[in-house]
Amino acid sequence: MPKEMYSCSKCNRSYSEPSELANHIGIHAVEMPSKSTQCKVSFTPSQELEVHESTHSDLKPIKCLRCSKSFTPSDEANCESHGKSHKGGRCYTCPHCSEKFHAGKAQEGHKKKNNAEKPLKCSYCDMRFRYTSQRDIHERVHTGDKPFKCTQCHKTFSMLFTLKNHVRIHTGEKPYRCLQCDANFTGKTSLTQHMRIHSGVYPYNCPYNCGKKFRTAASLKRHIVIHTGERPYQCSKCEKRFACKRDLNRHLAVIHCSKKSVMRNYTCTEKSLKCAFCNMKFRYKSQREQHEKLHRGVKPFECTECDKTFAKKFCLTRHLRVHTGEKPYHCPQCNACFAAATTLNQHMRIHNGEYPYNCPYCEKKFRVATTLMRHVFTHTGKNPHKCLQCDKQFASVTGLKRHGVVHSSERPHKCTVCGNSYKRISSLNLHKKVHVKEDHSTDESSTVTIVVQAVL
């Protein structure tokens, strides 16, 4: 009689004893490591491999229920901590500095970052780092090494994430969206700074106890030089020094570059994209498109108070302050207030006596770039602003706008005395003198009548 055999249900191997089969089945109970198809990492169990594989994919199936942000399966924990940010709760507190966090993981990372040993010292300064990669990135500040290059404009950067943010200027991509006003930004830092407008947070206080607070560290740094009088940015071609890098760049372009750069080209880098309507050139396509809207008359941003339209959103924001009376920019020296930062900057030159714009043809100096440009046209004889209705050309946009009423049937300037309307305010002011003379002659005749009656 043949002996009964015991077969394995997974691999069909047979054994004469049940105990032998039981020992064999234990082999199948141990799952072999599964290797990733994208990299050399192996996982057990296979469910962990599935989570890991999602890091190589662009798919982010886990979505936040409050906003449009999405996460990979490996970021599920981050999704949970992100959800707490909408609730406003920060229940994890650092025992050393009392800073609060949405998630325990963020708190642990903060503690490691601030309390762990930093054995790696910078070769050029006293800063120390935990990791070699951090030190290498920092040392590029000293060496000037910029290994990451933009393929569109060939600009170079010291860090990869800075290049990624820069590329969005060319693509127009703005992935960071404000949940309160739908404004979009190319970088996370810009969004964080923008959110302080809604929250009213001004985390940077002036150390000189003047009471000023700022939303960004850069704004505080620019403000501090008012107290210190420091001008750390020196021109490499002359001995002039400046309080901020922006003024230095403008000085280099206007004073030391070719005369052509005076025409609104504040940097000496190549601008290859030419406007289809005039001779202005731009570095980026988005800048050219925005400029060409001025020629086409496209003004999508409308004021709800007076129906005036604007080509740019920031122009509308600045215009609304005319109605609200808001003047958020304060002069620290004379308490004058302004609706725009550019106006404040121009005003500050009255106090410091600065005339940064020199005429390349004569010795005249100017506080404002637009004043210099209008002056340069007196030397060159060029009038770049052409009327689209006729062949007349003008040296400034203001002159072109003033001329534009000739072709319009509108008479917006109305006399409050007689109701006559005029195209230009200068014509209305001239007309008002007629009423002043009438009032004067009426007063004289009244005086004569009174005198005659008194004599009689």
C-alpha positions in Angstrom: 0.0 0.0 0.0 1.6 3.3 -1.1 2.4 5.8 1.7 0.2 8.9 1.9 2.1 12.1 0.8 1.5 15.7 2.0 1.7 18.3 -0.7 2.4 22.1 -0.3 -0.4 24.2 -1.7 2.0 27.0 -2.8 4.8 25.1 -4.6 3.4 21.6 -5.0 6.3 19.9 -3.2 5.3 16.7 -1.3 6.4 15.3 2.1 5.8 12.0 3.8 5.3 13.5 7.2 3.0 16.3 8.3 5.8 17.8 10.5 8.0 18.1 7.4 5.3 19.9 5.5 4.8 22.3 8.4 8.5 23.2 8.5 8.4 23.8 4.7 5.4 26.1 4.9 7.3 28.4 7.2 9.6 29.3 4.2 6.6 30.8 2.4 5.6 32.8 5.5 8.8 34.9 5.3 8.4 37.4 2.5 11.5 38.1 0.4 12.7 41.7 0.1 11.1 43.5 -2.9 13.4 45.7 -4.9 12.4 49.1 -6.3 12.4 49.4 -10.1 13.6 53.0 -9.9 16.5 52.7 -7.5 18.5 50.0 -5.6 16.5 50.1 -2.3 14.6 47.0 -1.2 11.6 46.7 1.2 9.8 44.1 3.2 6.8 43.9 3.3 5.9 44.8 -0.3 3.4 47.5 0.9 6.3 49.6 1.9 7.7 49.3 -1.6 4.5 50.6 -3.0 4.7 53.7 -0.8 8.3 54.2 -1.8 7.6 53.9 -5.5 5.2 56.8 -5.2 8.2 59.1 -4.5 9.5 58.4 -8.0 6.2 59.3 -9.5 4.6 62.7 -10.1 1.2 61.3 -9.0 -0.1 62.8 -5.7 -3.4 61.0 -5.0 -3.8 62.3 -1.4 -5.4 65.7 -1.5 -6.0 68.2 1.3 -9.8 68.8 1.8 -9.3 72.5 2.5 -7.1 73.6 -0.3 -5.7 72.3 -3.6 -2.4 70.9 -2.2 -1.8 67.2 -2.8 0.7 64.6 -1.4 2.2 61.3 -2.3 1.5 58.2 -0.2 4.9 58.6 1.4 3.9 62.1 2.5 0.7 61.0 4.2 2.0 62.1 7.6 2.8 65.6 6.1 -0.7 65.8 4.8 -2.1 65.3 8.3 0.2 68.0 9.8 -0.7 70.3 6.8 -4.4 69.8 7.7 -3.7 71.2 11.2 -2.4 74.4 9.6 -6.0 75.2 8.5 -7.3 74.8 12.0 -4.8 77.3 13.4 -3.7 75.0 16.2 -0.1 74.8 17.2 -0.1 72.4 20.1 3.7 71.4 20.0 5.9 73.8 21.9 9.7 73.9 21.9 10.9 73.8 25.5 14.0 76.0 24.7 12.5 78.9 22.8 8.7 78.5 23.2 8.1 78.4 19.4 5.0 76.5 18.5 4.4 73.9 15.7 1.5 72.2 14.0 3.2 68.7 14.2 5.5 66.9 16.6 7.7 66.0 13.6 8.3 69.7 12.9 9.1 70.3 16.6 11.6 67.5 16.6 13.3 68.8 13.5 13.4 72.3 15.1 15.1 70.9 18.2 17.7 69.0 16.2 18.4 72.0 14.1 19.0 74.4 17.0 20.5 72.1 19.7 22.6 69.5 17.8 26.3 69.8 17.5 27.7 71.5 14.4 31.2 70.1 14.0 31.8 71.4 10.4 33.3 74.9 10.2 33.2 77.1 7.2 36.7 77.6 5.6 36.1 81.4 5.3 34.1 82.5 8.3 33.1 81.2 11.8 29.7 79.6 10.8 29.3 76.0 11.7 27.2 73.2 10.1 25.9 69.8 10.9 26.2 68.4 7.4 28.8 68.7 4.6 26.2 69.6 2.1 25.1 72.6 4.2 28.7 73.8 4.5 29.3 73.4 0.7 26.3 75.4 -0.2 27.2 78.1 2.3 30.8 78.4 1.1 29.5 79.3 -2.4 28.7 82.7 -0.9 32.4 83.2 -0.3 33.7 81.6 -3.5 31.1 83.0 -5.8 30.6 79.6 -7.3 27.2 79.3 -9.2 27.0 75.9 -10.7 23.3 76.0 -11.7 22.6 77.7 -15.0 19.3 78.8 -16.6 19.0 77.5 -20.2 16.8 80.4 -21.2 18.9 83.4 -20.3 22.1 81.8 -19.1 21.9 83.4 -15.6 23.7 81.3 -13.0 22.7 80.5 -9.4 24.4 79.0 -6.3 21.5 76.8 -5.3 19.1 74.6 -7.3 15.9 75.8 -5.7 16.9 79.4 -6.6 17.2 78.3 -10.2 13.8 76.5 -10.1 12.2 79.7 -8.8 13.9 81.8 -11.5 12.7 79.4 -14.3 9.2 80.2 -13.4 9.8 83.8 -14.6 10.2 82.4 -18.1 7.3 79.8 -17.9 4.9 82.2 -16.1 4.2 79.4 -13.5 3.0 80.6 -10.1 2.2 77.4 -8.1 1.9 79.1 -4.7 -1.6 80.5 -4.2 -3.0 82.7 -1.4 -6.2 81.1 0.0 -7.6 84.5 1.0 -7.3 86.6 -2.1 -6.3 84.1 -4.9 -3.0 85.9 -5.5 -0.3 83.6 -7.0 3.4 83.6 -6.5 6.4 81.9 -8.0 8.1 81.1 -4.7 7.0 80.0 -1.2 8.9 82.8 0.4 6.9 85.4 -1.6 3.7 83.8 -0.5 4.8 83.8 3.2 5.6 87.5 3.0 2.2 88.2 1.2 0.3 86.3 3.9 1.5 88.8 6.5 -0.6 91.5 4.7 -3.8 89.5 5.7 -2.6 88.5 9.2 -1.1 92.0 10.0 2.1 90.4 11.3 5.2 92.6 11.3 7.8 90.3 12.8 10.9 92.5 12.1 11.3 95.4 14.7 13.7 98.2 14.3 16.5 97.7 16.9 16.9 101.5 17.2 13.6 101.8 19.1 11.9 104.1 16.6 8.7 102.0 16.7 8.9 100.9 13.1 8.0 97.3 12.1 8.4 95.5 8.8 7.1 92.4 7.1 10.4 91.3 5.6 14.0 91.2 6.7 15.1 93.0 3.6 12.8 96.0 4.4 14.2 96.2 7.9 17.7 96.1 6.5 16.9 99.0 4.1 15.4 101.0 7.0 18.3 100.5 9.4 20.7 102.5 7.1 18.5 105.6 7.8 19.7 105.4 11.5 23.3 104.3 10.8 24.0 106.4 7.7 25.8 103.4 6.3 26.3 103.0 2.6 27.8 99.5 2.2 27.4 99.3 -1.6 30.3 101.0 -3.4 30.5 101.6 -7.2 33.3 99.6 -8.8 33.9 102.4 -11.3 33.9 105.5 -9.1 34.0 106.3 -5.4 30.3 106.8 -4.9 28.5 104.6 -2.3 24.9 103.6 -1.8 22.6 102.4 1.0 21.0 99.6 -1.1 22.0 97.4 -4.0 19.1 98.6 -6.1 20.4 102.2 -6.1 23.9 100.9 -7.0 22.5 99.0 -10.0 20.6 102.0 -11.2 23.7 104.1 -10.8 25.9 101.7 -12.8 23.3 101.5 -15.6 22.6 105.2 -15.9 26.1 106.7 -15.3 28.6 104.1 -16.4 26.8 102.2 -19.2 26.2 103.4 -22.7 23.9 106.4 -23.3 21.4 104.0 -24.7 20.9 102.4 -21.3 19.4 105.7 -20.0 16.2 104.8 -21.8 14.7 102.8 -18.9 17.3 100.1 -19.2 18.5 100.0 -15.6 20.7 96.9 -16.0 23.5 96.3 -18.5 22.5 92.7 -19.3 21.3 91.9 -22.8 17.6 92.5 -23.6 16.9 90.7 -26.9 13.1 90.9 -27.0 11.9 94.0 -28.9 8.4 95.6 -28.6 6.3 95.2 -31.7 5.2 98.9 -31.5 8.3 100.8 -30.3 12.1 100.4 -29.8 12.0 99.2 -26.2 13.6 95.9 -25.5 13.0 93.3 -22.7 14.8 90.4 -21.1 11.7 88.3 -20.6 8.7 87.5 -22.7 6.3 88.3 -19.9 7.7 91.8 -19.5 7.3 92.5 -23.2 3.7 91.2 -23.2 2.9 93.4 -20.2 4.4 96.4 -22.0 2.6 95.8 -25.3 -0.7 96.0 -23.5 0.0 99.8 -23.1 0.2 100.2 -26.9 -3.0 98.0 -27.5 -4.9 99.9 -24.8 -5.7 96.7 -22.9 -6.7 97.6 -19.3 -8.3 94.7 -17.6 -8.2 96.1 -14.0 -11.2 98.4 -13.3 -11.7 100.7 -10.3 -15.1 100.1 -8.7 -15.3 103.7 -7.5 -14.7 105.8 -10.6 -14.7 103.2 -13.5 -11.1 104.1 -14.3 -9.1 101.1 -15.9 -5.5 100.1 -15.6 -3.1 97.8 -17.4 -1.5 96.5 -14.2 -3.0 95.3 -10.9 -0.5 97.2 -8.8 -1.5 100.4 -10.6 -5.1 99.8 -9.6 -4.1 99.1 -6.0 -2.1 102.3 -5.9 -5.0 104.3 -7.5 -7.5 103.0 -4.9 -5.6 104.9 -2.3 -6.8 108.1 -4.0 -10.3 107.2 -2.9 -9.5 105.7 0.5 -7.0 108.4 1.4 -4.5 105.7 2.6 -0.9 106.7 2.6 1.0 103.8 4.2 4.5 105.0 3.4 5.9 107.4 6.0 9.0 109.6 5.9 11.1 108.9 9.1 12.5 112.4 9.0 9.6 114.8 8.4 6.5 112.7 9.0 5.3 113.2 5.4 3.1 110.3 4.1 2.8 108.9 0.6 0.6 106.5 -1.3 3.5 104.8 -3.1 6.9 103.5 -2.1 8.5 105.1 -5.2 7.2 108.5 -4.2 8.7 108.1 -0.7 12.1 107.1 -2.2 12.1 110.2 -4.4 11.1 112.3 -1.4 13.9 110.9 0.8 16.4 112.4 -1.7 15.3 115.8 -0.6 16.6 115.1 2.9 19.9 113.4 1.8 20.6 115.8 -1.1 21.0 112.9 -3.5 20.8 113.5 -7.2 21.6 110.0 -8.6 20.7 110.6 -12.2 23.4 112.5 -14.2 22.8 113.7 -17.8 25.3 112.0 -20.1 25.4 115.1 -22.3 25.7 118.0 -19.8 26.4 118.5 -16.1 22.8 118.5 -14.9 21.6 116.1 -12.2 18.2 114.9 -11.3 16.4 113.1 -8.5 14.0 111.1 -10.7 14.9 108.9 -13.6 11.8 110.0 -15.7 13.0 113.7 -15.3 16.4 112.7 -16.6 14.8 110.9 -19.6 12.7 113.9 -20.6 15.8 116.1 -20.3 17.9 113.7 -22.5 15.3 114.2 -25.3 16.2 117.9 -25.4 19.7 116.8 -26.4 18.8 114.0 -28.8 15.7 115.6 -30.3 13.9 112.3 -30.0 10.2 112.1 -29.1 9.6 108.3 -28.6 5.9 108.6 -27.7 3.8 108.7 -30.9 0.1 109.5 -31.2 -1.8 106.6 -32.8 -4.3 109.1 -34.3 -1.9 111.4 -36.0 1.8 111.7 -36.7 2.7 113.9 -33.7 5.4 112.6 -31.3 6.0 113.6 -27.7 8.9 113.4 -25.2 6.8 112.0 -22.3 3.7 109.9 -21.8 2.2 112.9 -20.0 2.6 115.0 -23.1 1.0 112.3 -25.2 -2.0 112.0 -22.8 -2.4 115.7 -22.8 -2.5 115.7 -26.6 -5.0 112.8 -26.7 -7.9 115.0 -25.7 -7.6 116.8 -29.1 -8.9 113.6 -30.8 -11.6 112.9 -28.1 -15.0 114.5 -27.9 -15.0 114.4 -24.1 -14.9 117.6 -22.1 -14.3 116.4 -18.6 -13.4 119.8 -17.0 -16.7 121.6 -16.2 -17.1 125.2 -14.8 -19.1 125.2 -11.6 -20.4 128.7 -12.3 -21.8 128.7 -15.8 -21.6 125.0 -16.8 -19.2 125.4 -19.7 -17.0 122.3 -20.3 -13.4 122.1 -21.6 -11.0 119.5 -22.8 -8.1 120.7 -20.7 -7.9 121.9 -17.1 -5.7 124.8 -18.2 -8.5 126.1 -20.5 -11.0 125.8 -17.6 -8.6 127.8 -15.3 -8.3 130.5 -18.0 -12.1 130.6 -18.3 -12.6 131.0 -14.6 -10.8 134.4 -14.7 -13.8 135.7 -16.7 -16.0 135.1 -13.7 -13.4 136.7 -11.4 -13.4 139.9 -13.5 -17.3 139.9 -13.6 -17.4 139.6 -9.8 -14.8 142.4 -9.5 -16.7 144.7 -11.8 -20.0 144.0 -10.0 -18.4 144.9 -6.6 -17.0 148.2 -8.1 -20.4 149.2 -9.6 -22.1 148.4 -6.2 -19.5 150.6 -4.5 -20.2 153.5 -6.9 -23.9 153.3 -6.4 -23.5 153.4 -2.6 -21.3 156.5 -2.8 -23.7 158.4 -5.2 -26.6 157.6 -2.8 -24.6 158.9 0.1 -23.8 162.2 -1.7 -27.4 162.7 -2.6 
